[in-house]
């Protein structure tokens, strides 16, 4: 069993980026231990990222490659990496070198001060005003709706103990949001501060649409307060309408000849009420849709190929058509495999 496992999702990264990532990881891990493994998860890349991962794994038995059948998302890739990680400690990071491998010794030292989970709070992070506003709004809503205390400086760069990794694997919806799942698990948390790195090459893959989609999944997946807010808003509207009706009745009693307000105000109220009702129904529909997806019992990822260590200690093996189930175990055996 390795002492440290490094899990890094890969999506459309260039060969030079992955080569530099592995080089920096080996340099950063050398002062800690030589007994480590690096797990690179190809999350349905459209370029030849898998070819680069395969080449790296064939030159070093400590490198493990996992290839998805399609793009399942970054958090599903993290889940797959943790499923296959055997280390006493598991480091989760991005593969574009914005999460600097040189910070891993700081994470490790902090974790050994009796902490189970240690996250990196990123400083000096270059970001556009739009992205800054979106992330601040997202985390503010998430903290309010889900009751977590997450900060926008944190990404996925972290180290977790074997106990936390085992607990994480038992969470059915762990593909939703890695940091939020760890917050729900509890355990002893801490942070370290580190400068945010620059992309080694290429461009980022997150878009505003992707961030909004992630925000929807996370807020719905981690919170039921939206439904209670919808009920509270509905009660408030009912009370407001009761006050208005009372005001109209009293006004009519004291001023019988006064005209009734026109159709414009009436239609505005009707349209407003109908709009709010549809919004509430939409919120309920989001939760029903999430429940529907969960009740299907589908795996959170499907593995097409794997190179590196396999269960039972085999190494340098490529496996085809392997399915990862929601409880972190394999839902289907290998269809074909060959030793390289």
C-alpha positions, 0 to 999 in steps of 0.5 A: 500500500503506498503512503501517498496517492495523488488524484488528478482529473485530466480533460484535454490537457496537452502532453507537455502539461502532463509531463511537467505535472508528473515531474513536479509531483515526483520532486514534491513527493521525494522529501516525503516518501518514495512510496507514492502513486499518481492516478490520472483520470482522463475525463473523456478528453477530445485530444490525445491526453490518454496517449500521453497518460499511457506513455507516462504509465509505461515509464513509471509503475507508480503512475496509474491511468484511468480513461472514462468512456465519455465526459462524466465531469470533474467531480466524478473523475475525483470519485473514480480516483479516490476509488482506486487510491490505496494510499494512507493519504490521498491528495486531490488536485487539478492537472493544469498546474494551477494547483502547484505540486510544491504545496503538497509538503505543506499539506502533508505537514499540516495533516500530520498535526492531527487533521483528517482534511486539509484544503488549500486557500488560494491567494493571488488568483488571477480571475475576471470580475465576472468570474469573481462575482459568480464564484462569490455569489455561488458560495454565498448561496451554497453556504446559506442554503446548505449550511456549509462554511465554504470559501471561494478561495478553495478549489479541490486541492486538498489532502485527506486521510485513509479514513476520510477516503473510505467514508467518502467512497460510501457516499452515493452522491459524491459526484456532485461536489467534492468539497461539499461532500467532505464538509458534510462528512465532518472530520477534523478540517484545516487549511493552508495558504498558497499562491495560485499557479498559472496554467502550464499550457492551453486554456481553461475548460470551465464556462459560465454555463458549466458553472451555472449548471454545477451551481444548480446541481450542488445547491439542489443536491446539498440543500432542501431550504429552497423548498422551505423558502418557496413555502415561506414566500407563498405564505407571505404572498397569501398574507399580503393578498389578505391585507389587500382584500381587507383594505378593499373591503374596508374602503368600500364600506366607508366609501361605497361610491368609490370606483374599483381599481382598474384591470391593469393592476388586477392583471399585474397581480394575477401575472405576478402570482402566476409567475411566482407559482410557476417558479415554485413548481420549477423548484419542486421539479428540480428536486424531483428530477434529482431524485429521479436521477438518483433512483435510477441507480446508474453508476457515476462513471464508466471506465473504458480503459485502465493502465497501471496497478490493478486489483490484486497487485498487478501492474502495467495492465490495460483493462477495458469496459469497467464500471464504477458503482455509486458505493465505490466498488466495481459493478462489472468485471473486466471484459477484456484485458491484456498485459503491456 
